[in-house]
Amino acid sequence: MSVEKPRILHCPIVALYQPFLYVKGLRELGYKADYMVYNFRKFGSYGRDCDFDLDSRFEERRTRKTREIEFFLYAAKNYDIFHLHSGCGLLSPTYPVCESLSELKFLKRLGKKIVISWWGCSDVRIPEANGEYSYFACYECADDIKKTCMAPSKKEMLKKAFEYGDRQLSAGDLAAYCEDIKWMDNAIDCDEWKPLKYDDIPGPFRLPATDRIRIYHSFANSQERGDIKGTRHIKAAVERLREEGYRVELIFFGKIPNKELKYFQAQADIVVDQLKAGWYGSTAIECLSMAKPVVTYIDPKVERIITRQHPLINANINNIFEVLKNLLDNIERLKEIGEKSREYALRHHHYVNVAKNLETVYNSI
């Protein structure tokens, strides 16, 4: 006799396109899985799609509070597992009966299972959590964001999340520094992000032909966040390489729609992701999937807990020039590294394989 699969709701933020791909993968494995977002229209270019947008699902004349409560009651009736993202809940903390994440207590009383994915600086990463090493994103983050990280409300949210959540998921330094967080890789659609020939790139996105080696780096909100990716060090390293006679150029992008950004990623020879956070993010995963050599900083503590081999090239703000120079002096290695990058992305990040890992988590609670 077959066991009925649990019904799963992912919510309530975009988190780039991660919840969307989680749901897509779970559906391909036969689950009833849906995705709810608040104010999806504001972030739609990053989130791909959702099933419930609480800014448009109900009639405009209803208040936001009414929409949220109505959906909460609907969700409590129709789902068995609630998979939240970045410590955000289903109800606003402004309600008299509900402070931040206090609604999780009601879900637990109803016998629901709760899984929480953490995505970085704005939710579970705080300066005192992992400032053990010299290269750390929090050191140069904007002061107003640091205040949010250290706010009592954030610490209270974390307390509730870990009290009521059945599983906490993340990867990289967030998993390495918190023993209660289980490793879960970010997902990518390897059929969407794949190696592209120049002729496959739409005309408006084609860069001029060049014999220079293109080094790619991007940071969508660098002006607001400070130099947390080590961008100024990357730019300085490329400029120094040029001064020493290397035929290189930096292609740097800020706020460009994610679906368009891949066409520029496809034209890179080397990708530099970040030099401070301690693991690699969505940009790196996209470029790995497109068979690009990726340079990033990997925290020593993360290196100690990961058991798998990876093709990433480790660098930090103090040696990025030497690392890039070594790659340029051994340019014949780039193709082999790129091929290994694609294989690695398919094995560990393709959304169906990530969904299988999620299935294991759901079955364990």
N, C-alpha and C positions, 0 to 999 in steps of 0.2 A: 504494500500500500504506500503510495507516494505521499510525502509530507508537503503540505502547502507552504509555498515560499512566503516569507514575511513581506508586508507592504511597506515601502520605504519612502520617506519624504526628505529631500535635501532642501535646506533653507538657511538664512533668508537673504544672503548677499551674493554678489556676482563672483568674487574671488577669481578674477580673470575668467577663464572658461572651465575651471576645475569641476565645480558641481555639475555643470552641463555634461561634461565628458564622463563623470562618474555615473550619472543617470543613464546616459547613452549606453555605456558598457553593461550596466546592470540589466537594462531592458534586453540587450542581446543575449544575456544569460537567462532570460525568462522571468525576471522579476517585474512586479508592478512597482515602478519607481517614478516619482515625480519631483518637480523642482519649482519652488516658490521663491520669489524675489520681491523685496520692497523697492519701488521706484525703478523698475527694470529699464524704463525708457531712458533714464539718465546714463545707464551703464551698458546699454544693449550692445554696443560695438565690441565690448570686451566679453560679454557673457554668452553670445551666440543666440540663445533662446531660452525660454522658460515656459512652464505650464501655467503658473499662476503669477500674475503681476498685480499686487494689491493696489496699485494706482489706477488700474483699468478694469479689473475683474468685476467690480461692483459699480452700481450707478454713482455718478459724480455727486449727487445730492447727499449721499451718505457720508458721514464723517469718517476720518481715518480710524478713529477708535472703533467705530461700528464695524468697519471692514476687517480690522485686525481680529476683533473678538469673534466675529462670525467665521472667519477662516480658521481660527484656533479651534473652535468647536467642531468644524468640519474635519479638520486634520485629526483631532483626537479620536474621532469616530472611524476614520478611514485608513489610518496608518498604524503600523506596529513598531517601526523603528524611526526615530527622528535623528537625522544626521545634520547637525548644525555646523556652521562654518565661522571661524574667527571669534568664537565666544558670543555670537549674536543670537538672541532668542526669537521667539514668535510673537512676543508682546512687548510693547514699549515700557520702559521703566517709569513712566509718568503715572501709571495707573495706581490708585490707592491700594489695590490688593496685590500689586506686583512690582517689586523692585527688580533690578537687572538680573535676569535669568531665574527669578523665583518661580516662574511658571513651570520650570522643570520639575519642581516638587509635585505639582499637580499631575504631570505626565507620569511620574514614577508611581504615584498612588493608583493610576489607572493601569499599571502594569506595562507601560511602554518602555522600550529600550532607547537609550540615548548615546549617540556617538558624536564626538566633537573633533573636527579637523582644525588645526591651527596653521596659519599661513605666514606668520612673521612678526614684523616690528609692531604693528598696531594692536596685536592681541596678546600673545604669551611672552614675547621676548621683552625682557626688562634689563636695564644696565647691569644690575648686580647678579643677574642669572648666569652670565657667561663672559665676564670681562677678564678671563684668566690670561688671555693671550694679547699680544701687541696689536693685532689687526682685528678690529671689532667695529661694526657699523655704528653702534650707539655712541661711540666717542665723538663723532662729527655730525650727528643728527641735529636737526633744527631744535632750538631750545623750547619752542612751544609744543613740539611733538614729544620731547623728553618729559615735559610736565604731564602730558596725558599718560605716558608710560608709567609714571610714578604715582598717578592719582589714586587716592583711596578707593574710588569707585572701580578702578580697574582691578585692584587687588581683591576687592569684594566679589567682582565678577569671576575672577579666577578661582576663588574659594568655592563658589557655588558650582562652577563648571566641573571642578574635580570632585566635588561632593556627590553630584547627581549623575555625572556622566559615567556610563558603563565602560567606555573606551575613549582614550584621547589619542589622536593620530597626528603625526607630522613626520618630518624628515630632517636630515642634516643636523645642524647645531641645535635646533629645537628639540630633537629627539635625543641627541647625545647628552644634553645637560639636564634633562628631566627624566628621571627613571620611570615616571608614570605615563610617559608618552610612548606609544608603539609606533614603530617606523611604518610609514606609508608613502610611497612615491607619488610625485605629481604625475598627472596623465597628459598624454599628447595624442592627437590623431595622426599617426604616422602616414596615413594615406593623404592627409591634407598638407602636412609638412613633410615633403619628400625632396630629394635632389631634383633640381630643375636645370635644364640647359638654357642657354641664353635665349634661344628662339622660343622657349616656353614662357618667357616672361613678357607680360603685356607691354606694349610700346611705351606708355607713359612712365613705367617704372624701370626702364632700362638705363643703366648708368653708361656714360661714354666709354668706348673701348680704351683700354690702357694696358701698358706692360708693367704697371706697378702692382705690388702685392697689396691687396685691400684688407685692412684690419677693421673689423666691425665692432662697434660698441653702441649701446643704447640705454637711455635712462629717461623715462617719460616725465617724471616730476622732480628733476634734479634741483630746480630752483627752490622748491618747497621743502625738500628733504635734506639738503646739504650734500656733502660729498661722501655719502655712505657707500657708494660703489667704487670709490677710488678713481673717479673719472678724471680728475686733474692729473693724477699720476700716469694714467693711460695716455692722455694727450701729450704729456711731457715726454714720455718714453718714445712715442711715435715721432715727435719732433726731433728728438735727439738722434734717432735712427736716420732720419732724413739728413740731419747735419753731418752724420758720419758716412753719407753716401749711399745708404740703402734706398732702393726705389720702392717706397711704401707710401700709402696714404690712409688716413683715418676716415672711415665713413661713420658718422655719428648721427643718431636720430633721437628726437624727443617725442613730441606728441603726434604720432602718426597712427591711424587705425591699424589694429593688430593684423587684420587680414591683408593689408597692403604691405606691412612691414616685412612679411616673409619674402617678398620679391627682392628686397634689398639684402636680406640675410642670404638669399641664394647666390648673390654676386660677391660674397665675401670669400676671402681665402683663409683668414684666421678670425676667430671670434674671441673677444675678451668680455666675459660676463661681469664679474665683480671681484674685488680684491679685499673685501673686509667681512662679509657676512658669515663666511665659514662653510658654505655649501653653495650649490648652484641653483638658479631659479628658472623661471619659465623661458626667458630668453635663451639660456643655455640648452634647455631641453628641446626647444624648437630647432635650434641650430644643430644639435646632435642628430636629430631626426633628419635634417637636411644634409647629413654627411659632412659636417664642418669640424675642423679641429677647434676645441674650445679650451680657453685658458680661464681659470678661476681660482679663487682661494679656497682651500679645504682646511678647515680647522683640524689641528692634530688630534683632538679628542674624537672627531668624526672619523678620521682615518683609522683610529683604533677600534671603532665598533662596527665598521662596515667590513663584511667578509668577502664581498665580490670584487672582482677586478673591474677597473674602469679606464676609459681612454682619456680622461680629463688631464689637463696639464696644469699642475699646481703652481701658483704664483702669488706674490703679495706686493704691497706698495713699494717695498724696498728692492725687489729684484725683478720687477716687471720688464725693465729694459733688457736685462740679461736673458730672461726667458724668451722674449720676442726675438732678440738677436740670435739666439741659438736655433730657433725655428727657421729663421731666414737663412742661416748658414747651412741648414740641413733641409732645404726646401723640398727635396725629394720625399721626405717623410710625410708631408701633408696629406697626400692622397691615401696612404695607408691608415693614418690616424683618422681621417674622415670616414673611411669604410668601417673601421671599428666603432666609430661614433654612431653610425646608423644602426649597426648590429646591436649595440648597447641600448639605444633608444627603443628599438623594437622589442627587446627582451624585457626591459624593466619599466618602460614608460608608456607603451602603447595602451590605450584606454581599456581594451578588453582584458589585458593581463592585469592591469591595476584593479579592474572590477572583480577579477577572480580573487585577488588578495583581499578586497573589501568583503567578498562573500565569506571568506574564512573568518574575518573579524566578526561579521554579523552572526555566523553560526556558533561563535564562541561565547556569546552572551545570552 
